[in-house]
């Protein structure tokens, strides 16, 4: 994994809907932030647990650079 600056976005809830909801929030974030999404690398981090639970927590990491 190359060295980058990463923006980490938390996702809470069943994976079946939380990941899509989180990506929508990520795209909205970039419209108003001082960062640009590099679109070269992202990671979805899924810890052990019940991915169908509304209490499940995972993260999306996206490579960014300042505008």
N, C-alpha and C positions, 0 to 999 in steps of 0.2 A: 504494500500500500504506500503510495508516494506521500511525502510530507506535504500537508496542506493545512489551511485554516478550515475548521469544520464548524458548521452550525448544527446544533443537536436539537431535535424537536421531539418532545415526549408525545406518546400516543397511549391513551388509556381506553380500555374497553375491548370487546371482542374483535379479534383481528379482521373478521369478515367485513366490518364497517369502519373500524378505527383507522386503518391504514389509508383508505381513500379519503376520509375526513381530514386526516393529518396532512396529506399531500395538498389538499385544497387550501389549508391554512398556510402551508409552506409557500405556495405560489402567491398568495395574498401578501405574505410577509415581504417578499422581494419587491413588490410594487412600491412599498413605502420605506424600505430600509436603506441603509448606506452600503449594502452588500449586493453582490451579483452572484447568482447561482452559476457555477462553472459548467454544469451539465456534462462533466466528464466522468464523474464518479459519485455514487451515493451508496450508502449502506443502510439496510434495515436490520436492526439488532433485536432478536427474539430470544429473551431468556426462557429458561424452563418455566413451565406453568401451564395453566388451563387457558389456551388461546381463545376459548369460547366465553370466558368469564368477562363480565363488565368491569371487573377489578384488575384485569390483566394489564401489564405495563410493558411497553416496548419503545424503541426509539428509532428515528430516522436521522441519519447523519448525511449532510450534503456538503460537498466542497464548495467554498466561497472565496471571493476576493472583494476587497473594498472597491467601491465605484470610483 
